Amino acid sequence: MPRGASPSSFLPSLQGLRHEQGPLHRQLYERLREAILTGGLPPRGRLPSTRALAERLGLSRNTVEQAFAQLDAEGLLERRVGSGSVVALPERARPPHGATRVASRRPVPPPVLKGRARRVSELLLPEQPADLLPLTPCMPALEAFPLSLWRRSLQRQGRSQGARLLAYGDEAGWRPLREAVASYVAASRGVRCGWRQVLIVSSTQQALDLVARLLLEDGDAVWLEEPGYLGARAVFSWAGARLIPVPVDDEGLCVEHGVSRAPDARLAYVTPSYQYPLGLTMSLPRRLALLDWARRAGAWVVEDDYDSEFRYTSRPLSAMQGLDDAGRVLYVGTFNKVMFPSLRLAYLVLPEALVEPFRRAKALTDGHTAPLTQAAMADFMERGHFTAHVRRMRGLYAERREALLEGLRRLASERLRPVGSADAGMHVSVTLAGREDDVALVARAARRGLDPRPLSIHYLGPRRTRGLVLGFSGVETAALRTAVAALASVR
Ligand SMILES: Cc1ncc(COP(=O)(O)O)c(C=O)c1O
């Protein structure tokens, strides 16, 4: 319709509103709105009364009234009692909320996403189910968590700290928690640090994200264990790093292989206590070789000690951080597995030189982690509840682990073979005999309500072992036995 035409010459185009296309008042409103915004209905043009327009279009008066009321509310129409409605002047008839003018009804193409926005949808992320399912890797025994003790820690801290907990907190973390973490990792893992080197974060994932933002430039090479943890792979890839898969054998990361492929890498990410997903412990010579390379290359080593609390018979090797004299290791631990996943509390133990840059990066990206949760966690630790909980879970998980292994031996020994030598962790990986496809097998198991993960997706390169990653910690022993039997029968 040409600009400036009279309203009455425009009205025929309002015919033909149909119920199938949604509420009639909405359709009428949209057509009038578009006509006003594109100049089809000129400013100051007078519209028929609602009664006359309703008759003309064969609509109820109420329908027309609703459409006019909406246009009036948006400033597109001026309504005057007794003298009808006129199209508002352009300065008033601006679309609400600063929206731009509607030029036509043509569908708007979706925006083209580039760089990080595009890459994020291409990454394989670790999946965490909202429900508790049998065989989910690394899920704690939530039914055995001492909720009433935790509630008391929250209440006690809420009461004693009062309004202090409601203000902004220290970016690096709640001091009593930083102190409690420093003494805990020193005693249990041989980590050498002062409390100022401890940065409280919400998860291992956040720790890795901060590492990527601060220590990596676009195109920097990063050694990753092959196979390895998807959360680390995704975050470093997202940051634009060049990922170098370094194979893992019985002794852990093959350092020599890494040196031959990318001697100048900026960073190596490792899970030395209980390699994820294969469940091996990195030997002392390999740890020393990795530290030696890092020192000579000026590279960083990220030691992810995500479930080192759970060692069932043998004594764990101390953390690599305690062997590092050159300040190249960043040690990461998490409470989200030992306590419960929605807690969102983890920590980074940093070399001195990195403390201030990391504190600033945490401030910039997230402010700080919630003080009440941190204060409650410190309280829980100081009162000995945390160590008692770990001790209890160790007993429980040892029993569940044995139930899983026993079930596999009895029901699927030919088909599903456990790998990894360490009697530790919250999961066991098994390899599949023959040429069975693990991704398809996992999809079939999911239909039976089971949640194992395919081993092959944890590889970056083309040589992939097929298998399953099986969690044993999250469900009770009887349910776990049933789950193993169900898994063994999935074909
Ligand atoms: C190797 C590894 N690191 C870290 C995590 C997760 O820790 P968070 O929940 O603190 O990010 C997991 C979870 O399964 C893991 O397997």
The ligand as an SDF file (V2000), in Angstrom:
LIG
                    3D

 16 16  0  0  0  0  0  0  0  0999 V2000
   38.6620  -35.5630   35.7390 C   0  0  0  0  0  0  0  0  0  0  0  0
   37.5480  -34.7500   36.3430 C   0  0  0  0  0  0  0  0  0  0  0  0
   37.8080  -33.5510   36.8420 N   0  0  0  0  0  0  0  0  0  0  0  0
   36.8190  -32.7960   37.3650 C   0  0  0  0  0  0  0  0  0  0  0  0
   35.5150  -33.2230   37.4110 C   0  0  0  0  0  0  0  0  0  0  0  0
   34.3810  -32.3640   37.8840 C   0  0  0  0  0  0  0  0  0  0  0  0
   34.5770  -31.5050   38.8830 O   0  0  0  0  0  0  0  0  0  0  0  0
   33.6620  -30.2120   39.0540 P   0  0  0  0  0  0  0  0  0  0  0  0
   32.2360  -30.6630   39.2500 O   0  0  0  0  0  0  0  0  0  0  0  0
   34.2160  -29.5550   40.2610 O   0  0  0  0  0  0  0  0  0  0  0  0
   33.8160  -29.3660   37.8100 O   0  0  0  0  0  0  0  0  0  0  0  0
   35.2150  -34.4810   36.9020 C   0  0  0  0  0  0  0  0  0  0  0  0
   33.8310  -34.9540   36.9050 C   0  0  0  0  0  0  0  0  0  0  0  0
   33.4840  -36.0320   36.5690 O   0  0  0  0  0  0  0  0  0  0  0  0
   36.2510  -35.2530   36.3620 C   0  0  0  0  0  0  0  0  0  0  0  0
   35.9730  -36.4750   35.8650 O   0  0  0  0  0  0  0  0  0  0  0  0
  1  2  1  0
  2  3  1  0
  2 15  2  0
  3  4  2  0
  4  5  1  0
  5  6  1  0
  5 12  2  0
  6  7  1  0
  7  8  1  0
  8  9  2  0
  8 10  1  0
  8 11  1  0
 12 13  1  0
 12 15  1  0
 13 14  2  0
 15 16  1  0
M  END
$$$$
